[in-house]
Amino acid sequence: MVWEEYIMQIFITGRNLQLTDDIRDYVEKKVGKAETFLDGIIEANVVLDVQGHRHIAEVTLMAKRATFHAQSETGNV
């Protein structure tokens, strides 16, 4: 049996939002926790969008055999 090891790449995009180091660190920490539930995540795309009082986060995780997408909306970052 051959085990392949993947290093997850995280891409963060901010729309109408200044991406600070604190925001990047927070996103990387939260997305990194997904690896405890799903091995082999290759890539994570995170889009943070501010529209007035709405703060929207979209996350897409791509693994070797599956893709997961989630979206959430709150009143703050």
C-alpha positions in Angstrom: 0.0 0.0 0.0 1.3 3.4 -1.0 0.5 6.4 1.2 0.4 9.7 -0.6 0.9 12.8 1.6 -0.7 16.1 0.6 0.1 19.5 1.8 -3.0 21.6 1.7 -2.8 24.9 -0.1 -5.0 27.6 1.3 -6.1 30.5 -0.9 -7.9 33.4 0.8 -9.7 36.2 -1.1 -11.2 39.3 0.4 -13.9 41.2 -1.3 -14.6 44.7 0.0 -12.4 43.7 3.0 -8.8 44.4 3.9 -7.2 41.0 4.7 -5.0 41.5 7.7 -2.5 39.0 9.2 -4.9 38.3 12.0 -7.7 37.4 9.6 -5.4 35.2 7.6 -4.1 33.4 10.7 -7.7 32.8 11.9 -8.8 31.4 8.5 -5.7 29.1 8.3 -6.3 27.8 11.8 -10.0 27.1 11.2 -9.5 25.5 7.8 -6.6 23.4 9.1 -9.0 21.8 11.6 -10.8 20.2 8.6 -7.8 17.9 8.1 -8.7 16.1 11.3 -12.0 15.1 9.8 -10.9 14.5 6.2 -7.5 13.2 5.1 -6.1 14.2 1.8 -7.4 17.8 1.4 -5.4 19.2 -1.5 -6.7 22.8 -1.6 -8.9 25.2 0.3 -10.4 28.3 -1.3 -11.9 30.8 1.1 -13.7 33.9 0.0 -14.6 36.6 2.6 -17.1 39.2 1.4 -18.5 42.2 3.1 -21.8 43.6 1.7 -23.1 46.4 3.9 -23.8 44.8 7.3 -23.5 41.3 5.9 -20.3 39.3 6.3 -20.2 36.2 4.1 -17.7 33.4 4.2 -17.5 30.8 1.5 -15.2 27.8 1.8 -14.5 25.1 -0.8 -12.4 22.1 0.2 -11.0 19.9 -2.6 -9.8 16.5 -1.8 -8.6 13.7 -4.1 -12.1 12.2 -4.6 -14.5 14.8 -3.2 -15.3 18.5 -3.1 -17.0 20.2 -0.2 -18.6 23.7 -0.2 -20.0 25.7 2.7 -21.3 29.2 3.1 -22.1 31.3 6.2 -23.4 34.8 6.8 -23.1 36.8 10.0 -23.1 40.4 11.2 -19.4 40.5 11.8 -16.1 39.0 10.6 
